[in-house]
Amino acid sequence: MNILIFGPPLAGKGTQSKKIINDFGLIHLSTGDVLRQEKTQKSELGIKASEYSSKGLLAPGDLVA
């Protein structure tokens, strides 16, 4: 089973994901977690992602694919 949860920052995606993971025994893969780690490391990807997240926007698909 694959479930995708989309939404803007602070919409509750992580909260709902935790509930689904616990209920169905699934694995959680978060692009947000990956991008936050990249921002912390000040990588090229992290810097580009920050340009979007600082404006409350989702990073475009071609950036996270």
DSSP file (Angstrom, degrees, kcal/mol; ACC not computed):
  #  RESIDUE AA STRUCTURE BP1 BP2  ACC     N-H-->O    O-->H-N    N-H-->O    O-->H-N    TCO  KAPPA ALPHA  PHI   PSI    X-CA   Y-CA   Z-CA
    1    1 A M              0   0    0      0, 0.0     2,-0.4     0, 0.0     0, 0.0   0.000 360.0 360.0 360.0 131.3    0.0    0.0    0.0
    2    2 A N        -     0   0    0     24,-0.1     2,-0.4     2,-0.0    24,-0.0  -0.977 360.0-175.3-118.8 132.3    1.3    3.4   -0.9
    3    3 A I        -     0   0    0     -2,-0.4     2,-0.5     2,-0.0     0, 0.0  -0.996   6.3-162.7-128.4 128.5   -0.2    6.6    0.5
    4    4 A L        -     0   0    0     -2,-0.4     2,-0.5     2,-0.0    -2,-0.0  -0.932   2.0-165.6-110.6 133.8    0.9   10.1   -0.5
    5    5 A I        -     0   0    0     -2,-0.5     2,-0.3     2,-0.0    -2,-0.0  -0.976   9.9-175.8-121.3 119.8    0.0   13.1    1.6
    6    6 A F        +     0   0    0     -2,-0.5    -2,-0.0     5,-0.0     0, 0.0  -0.833  20.3 118.1-113.5 150.8    0.4   16.5    0.1
    7    7 A G        -     0   0    0     -2,-0.3     3,-0.1     5,-0.0     5,-0.1  -0.865  57.0 -76.4 167.1 165.1   -0.1   19.9    1.6
    8    8 A P    >   -     0   0    0      0, 0.0     3,-1.4     0, 0.0     5,-0.3  -0.212  69.4 -66.8 -72.2 168.0    1.5   23.2    2.5
    9    9 A P  T 3  S+     0   0    0      0, 0.0    49,-0.0     0, 0.0     0, 0.0  -0.253 121.6  16.1 -54.2 141.5    3.9   23.6    5.5
   10   10 A L  T 3  S+     0   0    0     -3,-0.1     0, 0.0     1,-0.1     0, 0.0   0.669  85.1 124.3  68.0  21.6    2.2   23.2    8.9
   11   11 A A  S <  S-     0   0    0     -3,-1.4    -1,-0.1    -4,-0.1    -5,-0.0   0.578  86.6-102.1 -85.5  -9.6   -0.9   21.5    7.4
   12   12 A G  S  > S+     0   0    0     -4,-0.2     4,-2.5    -5,-0.1     5,-0.3   0.614  76.9 137.7 100.3  15.3   -0.6   18.5    9.6
   13   13 A K  H  > S+     0   0    0     -5,-0.3     4,-2.4     1,-0.2     5,-0.1   0.917  76.0  46.4 -59.9 -44.6    1.0   16.0    7.1
   14   14 A G  H  > S+     0   0    0      2,-0.2     4,-2.2     1,-0.2    -1,-0.2   0.892 111.4  51.5 -66.3 -40.5    3.4   14.7    9.6
   15   15 A T  H  > S+     0   0    0      1,-0.2     4,-1.4     2,-0.2    -2,-0.2   0.936 114.0  43.1 -61.8 -47.7    0.8   14.3   12.3
   16   16 A Q  H  X S+     0   0    0     -4,-2.5     4,-2.4     1,-0.2    -2,-0.2   0.876 110.5  57.0 -67.2 -37.2   -1.5   12.4   10.1
   17   17 A S  H  X S+     0   0    0     -4,-2.4     4,-2.9    -5,-0.3     5,-0.2   0.917 103.8  52.8 -59.9 -43.6    1.4   10.3    8.7
   18   18 A K  H  X S+     0   0    0     -4,-2.2     4,-2.2     1,-0.2    -1,-0.2   0.897 109.9  48.7 -59.9 -40.4    2.3    9.1   12.2
   19   19 A K  H  X S+     0   0    0     -4,-1.4     4,-2.3     2,-0.2    -1,-0.2   0.920 113.1  46.4 -65.6 -43.7   -1.2    8.0   12.8
   20   20 A I  H  X S+     0   0    0     -4,-2.4     4,-2.5     2,-0.2     6,-0.3   0.909 111.3  52.3 -65.3 -42.5   -1.4    6.1    9.5
   21   21 A I  H  X>S+     0   0    0     -4,-2.9     4,-1.9     1,-0.2     5,-0.7   0.928 112.7  44.8 -59.1 -46.6    2.1    4.5   10.1
   22   22 A N  H  <5S+     0   0    0     -4,-2.2    -1,-0.2    -5,-0.2    -2,-0.2   0.899 115.6  47.0 -65.9 -40.8    1.0    3.2   13.5
   23   23 A D  H  <5S+     0   0    0     -4,-2.3    -2,-0.2     1,-0.2    -1,-0.2   0.853 127.4  24.2 -70.8 -35.0   -2.4    2.0   12.3
   24   24 A F  H  <5S-     0   0    0     -4,-2.5    -2,-0.2    -5,-0.2    -1,-0.2   0.429  99.1-120.2-115.5  -0.7   -1.1    0.2    9.2
   25   25 A G  T  <5 +     0   0    0     -4,-1.9    -3,-0.2    -5,-0.2    -4,-0.2   0.890  59.0 154.1  64.9  40.2    2.5   -0.6   10.0
   26   26 A L      < -     0   0    0     -5,-0.7     2,-0.4    -6,-0.3    -1,-0.2  -0.420  46.4-107.9 -96.1 172.0    3.9    1.4    7.1
   27   27 A I        -     0   0    0     -2,-0.1     2,-0.6     2,-0.0    -1,-0.0  -0.832  28.1-136.8-100.0 138.8    7.2    3.1    6.5
   28   28 A H        +     0   0    0     -2,-0.4     2,-0.5     2,-0.0   -10,-0.0  -0.861  22.1 177.5-101.2 123.0    7.4    6.9    6.5
   29   29 A L        -     0   0    0     -2,-0.6     2,-0.6     4,-0.0     3,-0.1  -0.977   9.6-170.9-123.7 115.7    9.4    8.7    3.9
   30   30 A S     >  -     0   0    0     -2,-0.5     4,-1.9     1,-0.1     5,-0.1  -0.923  22.8-164.6-115.7 118.1    9.2   12.5    4.1
   31   31 A T  H  > S+     0   0    0     -2,-0.6     4,-2.9     1,-0.2     5,-0.2   0.844  96.6  59.8 -63.9 -31.3   10.5   14.8    1.4
   32   32 A G  H  > S+     0   0    0      2,-0.2     4,-2.6     1,-0.2    -1,-0.2   0.917 104.0  48.4 -62.2 -43.0   10.2   17.5    4.0
   33   33 A D  H  > S+     0   0    0      2,-0.2     4,-2.0     1,-0.2    -1,-0.2   0.915 113.1  48.3 -62.1 -42.7   12.6   15.7    6.4
   34   34 A V  H  X S+     0   0    0     -4,-1.9     4,-2.2     1,-0.2    -2,-0.2   0.934 112.8  47.3 -63.2 -46.2   15.1   15.2    3.5
   35   35 A L  H  X S+     0   0    0     -4,-2.9     4,-2.5     1,-0.2    -2,-0.2   0.881 109.8  52.9 -66.4 -37.7   14.9   18.8    2.5
   36   36 A R  H  X S+     0   0    0     -4,-2.6     4,-2.2     2,-0.2    -1,-0.2   0.908 109.6  49.3 -62.5 -40.4   15.3   20.1    6.1
   37   37 A Q  H  X S+     0   0    0     -4,-2.0     4,-1.9     1,-0.2    -2,-0.2   0.913 111.2  49.5 -63.7 -41.8   18.4   17.9    6.4
   38   38 A E  H  <>S+     0   0    0     -4,-2.2     5,-2.1     1,-0.2     4,-0.4   0.883 109.8  51.3 -64.9 -38.2   19.8   19.3    3.2
   39   39 A K  H ><5S+     0   0    0     -4,-2.5     3,-1.0     1,-0.2    -1,-0.2   0.908 108.2  52.0 -64.6 -41.1   19.1   22.9    4.4
   40   40 A T  H 3<5S+     0   0    0     -4,-2.2    -1,-0.2     1,-0.3    -2,-0.2   0.880 111.4  46.9 -61.1 -38.5   20.9   22.2    7.6
   41   41 A Q  T 3<5S-     0   0    0     -4,-1.9    -1,-0.3    -5,-0.1    -2,-0.2   0.504 107.3-131.0 -81.6  -3.9   23.9   20.9    5.6
   42   42 A K  T < 5 +     0   0    0     -3,-1.0    -3,-0.2    -4,-0.4    -2,-0.1   0.859  47.4 165.4  55.0  38.5   23.6   24.0    3.3
   43   43 A S     >< -     0   0    0     -5,-2.1     4,-2.5     1,-0.1     5,-0.2  -0.285  54.4-102.7 -75.5 169.1   23.8   21.8    0.2
   44   44 A E  H  > S+     0   0    0      1,-0.2     4,-2.2     2,-0.2     5,-0.2   0.914 125.5  49.0 -59.1 -43.1   22.8   23.1   -3.2
   45   45 A L  H  > S+     0   0    0      1,-0.2     4,-2.7     2,-0.2    -1,-0.2   0.920 110.6  50.9 -62.4 -44.2   19.5   21.3   -2.9
   46   46 A G  H  > S+     0   0    0     -8,-0.3     4,-2.1     1,-0.2    -2,-0.2   0.883 109.4  49.7 -62.1 -40.1   18.9   22.7    0.6
   47   47 A I  H  X S+     0   0    0     -4,-2.5     4,-1.1     2,-0.2    -1,-0.2   0.921 112.9  46.6 -65.8 -43.8   19.6   26.3   -0.6
   48   48 A K  H  X S+     0   0    0     -4,-2.2     4,-0.7     1,-0.2     3,-0.4   0.908 112.1  50.8 -64.2 -41.6   17.2   25.9   -3.5
   49   49 A A  H >X S+     0   0    0     -4,-2.7     4,-2.6     1,-0.2     3,-0.9   0.872 103.8  59.4 -64.2 -36.8   14.5   24.4   -1.3
   50   50 A S  H 3X S+     0   0    0     -4,-2.1     4,-2.2     1,-0.3    -1,-0.2   0.821  94.5  64.4 -61.5 -31.9   14.9   27.2    1.2
   51   51 A E  H 3< S+     0   0    0     -4,-1.1    -1,-0.3    -3,-0.4    -2,-0.2   0.847 112.4  35.0 -61.1 -32.7   13.9   29.7   -1.5
   52   52 A Y  H X<>S+     0   0    0     -3,-0.9     5,-2.4    -4,-0.7     3,-1.4   0.912 116.9  49.8 -85.8 -49.0   10.5   28.1   -1.6
   53   53 A S  H ><5S+     0   0    0     -4,-2.6     3,-1.6     1,-0.3    -2,-0.2   0.824 102.5  61.9 -65.6 -30.7    9.9   27.1    2.0
   54   54 A S  T 3<5S+     0   0    0     -4,-2.2    -1,-0.3     1,-0.3    -2,-0.1   0.727 107.9  45.7 -66.6 -18.8   10.8   30.6    3.3
   55   55 A K  T < 5S-     0   0    0     -3,-1.4    -1,-0.3    -5,-0.2    -2,-0.2   0.340 121.6-108.6-100.9   3.2    7.9   31.9    1.2
   56   56 A G  T < 5S+     0   0    0     -3,-1.6     2,-0.3     1,-0.3    -3,-0.2   0.717  76.4 134.7  76.1  21.4    5.6   29.1    2.5
   57   57 A L      < -     0   0    0     -5,-2.4    -1,-0.3   -49,-0.1     2,-0.3  -0.693  59.6-110.8-103.1 155.3    5.6   27.4   -0.9
   58   58 A L        -     0   0    0     -2,-0.3     3,-0.1    -3,-0.1    -1,-0.0  -0.597  38.0-108.8 -76.6 142.9    6.0   23.7   -1.8
   59   59 A A        -     0   0    0     -2,-0.3     5,-0.1     1,-0.1    -1,-0.1  -0.537  44.7-103.9 -68.2 137.9    9.3   22.8   -3.5
   60   60 A P    >>  -     0   0    0      0, 0.0     3,-1.5     0, 0.0     4,-1.3  -0.249  25.5-112.2 -66.5 154.7    8.5   22.0   -7.2
   61   61 A G  H 3> S+     0   0    0      1,-0.3     4,-1.6     2,-0.2     3,-0.1   0.829 114.7  58.9 -56.2 -37.9    8.5   18.4   -8.3
   62   62 A D  H 34 S+     0   0    0      1,-0.2    -1,-0.3     2,-0.2    -3,-0.0   0.729 105.2  52.1 -68.9 -18.2   11.6   18.7  -10.5
   63   63 A L  H <4 S+     0   0    0     -3,-1.5    -1,-0.2     1,-0.1    -2,-0.2   0.844 118.4  33.6 -81.8 -35.8   13.5   19.8   -7.4
   64   64 A V  H  <        0   0    0     -4,-1.3    -2,-0.2     1,-0.2    -3,-0.1   0.509 360.0 360.0-100.5  -5.0   12.6   16.9   -5.2
   65   65 A A     <        0   0    0     -4,-1.6    -1,-0.2    -5,-0.2    -3,-0.1   0.475 360.0 360.0 -80.0 360.0   12.3   14.2   -7.9
